[in-house]
Amino acid sequence: MTSLRAFTCDDLFCFNNINLDPLTETYGIPFYLQYLAHWPEYFIVAEAPGGELMGYIMGKAEGSVAREEWHGHVTALSVAPEFRRLGLAAKLMELLEEISERYEESSFQRYREEIDYTTASSCET
Ligand SMILES: CC(C)(COP(=O)(O)OP(=O)(O)OC[C@H]1O[C@@H](n2cnc3c(N)ncnc32)[C@H](O)[C@@H]1OP(=O)(O)O)[C@@H](O)C(=O)NCCC(=O)NCCS
């Protein structure tokens, strides 16, 4: 069974089968690490039962919560040639959309709490 799980630093040593493809861009290690550090929930990998990496999606949250322009962004989506046309990319996109919606809701909630806290503290002084 295919498992969808969080991408980890170690996966950078095992994803050549996916990235050795002329249409897939390979970035420098710091670029991937920056995404792992800032938006770990937006970096998902599909793993085959034998442990081989099948594909991954890497994204981030961007925009402004205050202006209600918060949204998810897909930076890379790639599936190894031998695992294509199985619906894996569609599944990874679906998952990223769900994560993005949850992230947006929680960010907006945090933003509201901060405003309430700031308003309450400035009223007290
Ligand atoms: C594009 C890519 C991610 C698709 O992965 P995949 O797992 O084979 O895609 P899926 O099986 O989930 O297919 C999703 C949809 O795209 C369509 N599709 C997939 N590959 C296609 C192709 N080569 N030509 C036309 N349509 C294609 C499928 O038919 C499907 O459409 P449907 O839902 O209407 O049937 C994969 O081919 C890839 O990694 N390409 C190289 C990297 C790349 O171009 N990434 C995108 C830019 S970051």
The ligand as a MOL file (V3000), in Angstrom:
LIG
                    3D

  0  0  0     0  0            999 V3000
M  V30 BEGIN CTAB
M  V30 COUNTS 48 50 0 0 0
M  V30 BEGIN ATOM
M  V30 1 C 2.6970 16.0610 -13.9310 0
M  V30 2 C 2.8660 14.8600 -12.9960 0
M  V30 3 C 3.1280 15.3830 -11.5820 0
M  V30 4 C 1.5640 14.0350 -13.0380 0
M  V30 5 O 1.6710 12.9730 -12.0820 0
M  V30 6 P 0.6930 11.7120 -12.1260 0
M  V30 7 O 0.7350 11.0550 -10.7780 0
M  V30 8 O 1.0220 10.8750 -13.2760 0
M  V30 9 O -0.7370 12.4090 -12.3610 0
M  V30 10 P -2.1530 11.7630 -12.0280 0
M  V30 11 O -2.1200 10.3020 -12.3760 0
M  V30 12 O -2.5900 12.1340 -10.6570 0
M  V30 13 O -3.0480 12.5020 -13.0720 0
M  V30 14 C -3.7140 13.7470 -12.7600 0
M  V30 15 C -4.3990 14.2740 -14.0060 0
M  V30 16 O -3.4170 14.6960 -14.9520 0
M  V30 17 C -3.5540 13.9600 -16.1750 0
M  V30 18 N -2.2190 13.6830 -16.6990 0
M  V30 19 C -1.1860 13.1470 -16.0330 0
M  V30 20 N -0.1130 13.0710 -16.8450 0
M  V30 21 C -0.5010 13.5600 -18.0400 0
M  V30 22 C 0.1440 13.7270 -19.3050 0
M  V30 23 N 1.4350 13.3710 -19.4820 0
M  V30 24 N -0.5560 14.2600 -20.3160 0
M  V30 25 C -1.8570 14.6040 -20.1530 0
M  V30 26 N -2.5230 14.4720 -18.9840 0
M  V30 27 C -1.8560 13.9550 -17.9430 0
M  V30 28 C -4.2850 12.7000 -15.7970 0
M  V30 29 O -5.0050 12.1650 -16.8810 0
M  V30 30 C -5.2160 13.1830 -14.7100 0
M  V30 31 O -6.3480 13.8320 -15.2600 0
M  V30 32 P -7.8030 13.3120 -14.9420 0
M  V30 33 O -7.9770 13.4250 -13.4500 0
M  V30 34 O -8.6630 14.2370 -15.7110 0
M  V30 35 O -7.8020 11.9010 -15.4120 0
M  V30 36 C 4.0250 13.9310 -13.4360 0
M  V30 37 O 3.8480 13.6040 -14.8010 0
M  V30 38 C 5.3980 14.5620 -13.2630 0
M  V30 39 O 5.9880 14.4120 -12.1930 0
M  V30 40 N 5.9190 15.2540 -14.2770 0
M  V30 41 C 7.2390 15.8620 -14.1930 0
M  V30 42 C 7.2840 17.0170 -13.2180 0
M  V30 43 C 6.2650 18.1000 -13.5220 0
M  V30 44 O 6.0130 18.4710 -14.6650 0
M  V30 45 N 5.6610 18.6470 -12.4220 0
M  V30 46 C 4.6780 19.7020 -12.5020 0
M  V30 47 C 5.2910 21.0430 -12.3430 0
M  V30 48 S 5.9510 21.3740 -10.7520 0
M  V30 END ATOM
M  V30 BEGIN BOND
M  V30 1 1 1 2
M  V30 2 1 2 3
M  V30 3 1 2 4
M  V30 4 1 2 36
M  V30 5 1 4 5
M  V30 6 1 5 6
M  V30 7 2 6 7
M  V30 8 1 6 8
M  V30 9 1 6 9
M  V30 10 1 9 10
M  V30 11 2 10 11
M  V30 12 1 10 12
M  V30 13 1 10 13
M  V30 14 1 13 14
M  V30 15 1 14 15
M  V30 16 1 15 16
M  V30 17 1 15 30
M  V30 18 1 16 17
M  V30 19 1 17 18
M  V30 20 1 17 28
M  V30 21 1 18 19
M  V30 22 1 18 27
M  V30 23 2 19 20
M  V30 24 1 20 21
M  V30 25 1 21 22
M  V30 26 2 21 27
M  V30 27 1 22 23
M  V30 28 2 22 24
M  V30 29 1 24 25
M  V30 30 2 25 26
M  V30 31 1 26 27
M  V30 32 1 28 29
M  V30 33 1 28 30
M  V30 34 1 30 31
M  V30 35 1 31 32
M  V30 36 2 32 33
M  V30 37 1 32 34
M  V30 38 1 32 35
M  V30 39 1 36 37
M  V30 40 1 36 38
M  V30 41 2 38 39
M  V30 42 1 38 40
M  V30 43 1 40 41
M  V30 44 1 41 42
M  V30 45 1 42 43
M  V30 46 2 43 44
M  V30 47 1 43 45
M  V30 48 1 45 46
M  V30 49 1 46 47
M  V30 50 1 47 48
M  V30 END BOND
M  V30 END CTAB
M  END
